[in-house]
Amino acid sequence: MIARPPRRLARQREQWLPVASVTVALLLWELFARTGVLRASFFPPPSTLVANFLGLLRGGSLLQHLTVTLGRLVAAFLLAALPAVPVGLAMGISRPVQGALDPLIMILYPIPSLAFMPMVMLVAGIGEASLLITAAVTPFFLIAINTAAGVAHLDRALLEAGENYGATGWKRFLKVIIPGTLPHMFTGFRLGLGIALIVVIAVEMIAAKTGLGALVWLSWQIFRVEDMYCGLAVIGALGVLVTYGLQGLGDRLMPWQHDLLRQKGAA
């Protein structure tokens, strides 16, 4: 029988594995660029990008682009989440609402967000509003679908227990349905936030003069590849931060979910 490593040691290995893989990739990039395997003018060594990154940071341009992108990301996410949560709850609770909205969502969801941009511009005009609405389309569908799935997968025993304790009507909705749906809802939030970041960057590349996407695109156009890679690195770091930040928020709001997973792992 193979002895299993202690859980704490296994957890530490899981935590360090992503750091190790990124470090190895950067070291290989550095080696290949220094030895000529990669063309340094296209793939400059990561060590040279650090000084360029600090220069952009001191000059203030990188912080300006980052602030603009963050503002757009928050606005697009809220524009998607605020209507998507009630729509998803309504779909999960009411069969007529689900029957009416399901076909529309199934038709529109597979369409890439950027494909809606010309139509959005016809309604909202060319400007910031069109950018934000375009970035909110796919996250809206993701959050609504996951919220509806959370309501549909509520344990019947949980609903019956709530009724036995007097949770009916609005109390049932607030005390049982909402807490029981939160795990699925936060899954939709994480997916929606990630997609919103991708679409915001893409729209900035084609229709904006500021933001990290615009920085990457303009840097490529004038062949400032160091600035381009710095912008890409910040986008990647931003994606990690917002995703794990939202996960941490979910753990705080749903401590019972964390305890349940721990109990399942110990079983």
N, C-alpha and C positions, 0 to 999 in steps of 0.2 A: 504493500500500500504506500503510495507517494505522500510524503508529509507536506502539508500545505504551509506556506510561510505565514507568520502572524499577520493579522488583518491590518495592524498599524503599519507594518513594513510594506505590505502590498499597497496600501493607500499612499504611502510616501513615494513609492515607485511610480504610481499613476500620476501623482502631482508633478514629479520631476521629468517624466517622459516627454511632455510637450516642450519643455525648456531645452532638454537635451537634443531633440530632433531639430529645433530651430537653430541651436548653436552649431550643430554639425553641418546643416545646410549653409550657414553663413561662412563657416570655415572652408568648406569646399568651394564656395563662390570666390572667396578671397584667394585661395590657392590657384584655381583655374584662371582667374583674372591676372594674377601675378606671373604665372607661367606661360600665358599666351593662349591657353586652351580656349578661353573666352576673350573676345575682343574688348579691350579695356575702354575704348571710346563708346561702346554700346553697353557694356556691363562693367562699370567702374568698381574697383574693390570696395567692399563695405567700409573698410577703415578710412577711405578717403571721403565717404559720404557723411561721416560724423562731423567733420569740420564744416562741410557745406550745410548740414542741418543746423548747426549752431549759428552759422552766419545768417541763414533765413530767419532763425528764431530771434536773434539780436536785431535784425532789421525790421522786424514786426510784420512782415508780409505773411509769413506762415501762420502766425497767430490770428491775423485778420481773416485769412481764408478758412481756418479751422472754426473760428467763431461764426462765420456766415453759414458754413455747412452744418454746424451743430444747431443753429437756430432753425434752419430749414428742416432738419431731421426731426426735431421736437415738434415743430408745427405740423409736418406731414403725418407724424405718428398720431398726434392728438386728433387731427382731422379725420384719420381713419378709425381710431379706437372709439371715440365718443359716440358716433352713430352705430358702429359695428356691434358693440356690446348689447345695447337694447335690441337691435335687429336679431342678433344670435339668440338672445334669451326668448324673444317672441317666437322665433322659429322652433326652438326646443320645446316651448310650452304649448304652443297652438299648432295643431295639425293643419288647419286651413292656411295659416300664415306660411308654414313650411311648404305646403303644396303650391302656394302662389309664388314664393320667392326662389325655391329650389331650381326650377328650370332657368330662370334668369341668371342665377349665380353660376350654374353649370355651363351656360353659354358664354358668359363674360369672363369667368375666372381664368380660362386657359389663354386669353389674349394678353400678350405682354403689355405692361403698363405704358411703355413708350409709344405703343400703337394708338393709345387714346389721346396722345398729346395734340395732334392736329385738330381733333374734334373738340377737345377742351379749349384750345385757343380760339375756336370759332365762337364759343360761348363766353369765356372769361377774358379773351383778348391776350395779347402777347405781353407777358410780364410775370411777376412773382407768383400771382395767384394760380396761373396755369401750371407753373412748375410744381407748386405744392399739391394741387389737386391730382396731377399726374402721378406724383410720388405716393399718394395716399390710396390709389385705386386697388392695387393688389393686396396691400396690408389690410384694407377694409374687408376683402373677401376672406383672407386667412383668419382674421380675428372672429368674424361672424361665423364661419364654418366651425372653428374649434369651440366657440362658445355654445353653439347649438348642439354639437356633439357632447359637450360636457353635461348639458341638461338631459339629453337623451340617454346618457349612460349612468345617470344617478341611480344608486342602489335603492331598490324598492323598500328594502328593510329600513334604510335611513329615512325615507319619506314617511313610512308607517310609524317609526319611532318618534318623529317630529309631531305627527298628528296625535299620538298618545300623550305627548307632553303639552298639548294645546297649541301647537304651531299650525294654525290654519290661516287662510287668506294671505294678507300681507306679511304676517309673522312667518308663515311657511316659506314665502318667497325670500324674505330677508335673512331668516335664521337657518334655513335648510338649503334652499336651491342655490342662492348666491355662494355660500361657503363651499358647497359640494361641487360647484362648477368652476371655482377658482383655479384648480390645477390645469384643466383644459384651457381656461381663459388665458392663463399665463403662458401656456405653450403657444397659443395664438399670438400673444404679445411679443414673445421672443422671435417667432418666425416673421411676424409683421415688421418688427423693428429692423431685423436684418435685411429684409427685402426693401424697406423704406430707405435704408442707407444706400443700398445698391442703386436704386432708381434715382435718388437724389444726386449721387455722384454721376450717373449716366446723363441725367438731364443737365447738370452743370457743365458737362463736357460739350454738349451740343447747343445749349441755349442760355449760358450765363457767362459773365465776365469775372465773377468772384466765386470763391468756394474751392474746396480741394479738387473737385473734378475739373474746374476751369484751370487751376494751377497745373495739374497733370497734362491737360490737353495743350495749353499754351506753351508749356516747357518742351513738349514733344515737337511742336511746330517750329520753335526757334532752336531746337536741338540742344537744349540745356538738360541733358539726361540726368545730371546730378539732382537738379530740382525735381525732375519727374519722379525719380526713385524716392526722394524724401517725401514727396506728396503721397506716393503709394504706401510707404511705410506708416505714415500718420493715419491713412485710411484704414489700413489693417489693424493698427493699434486701437483706433476708435471703434472698429467693429468688435474687437475682443472686449473692450471696456464696457460698451453699452450692453452687450449680450450677457456678460457675467454680472454686470451691475443689476440688470433686471432679474437675473436668476437669484442674486442675493436678496433683492427686495421680495421676491416670491417666497424665499425661505423664511423671511421674517414675518410675512403676512400669513403663511401657512405652516406653522411649526408642527402641526399634527401630521402633515404630509411627510415631513422629514423623519419624524419618529416612526411613522408607519413603514417607510422604506428601510429604516434601520432594523425594525423588528423582522421584516421579511428577509433581510440579509443575514440576520442572526439565526433564522429558522433552518 
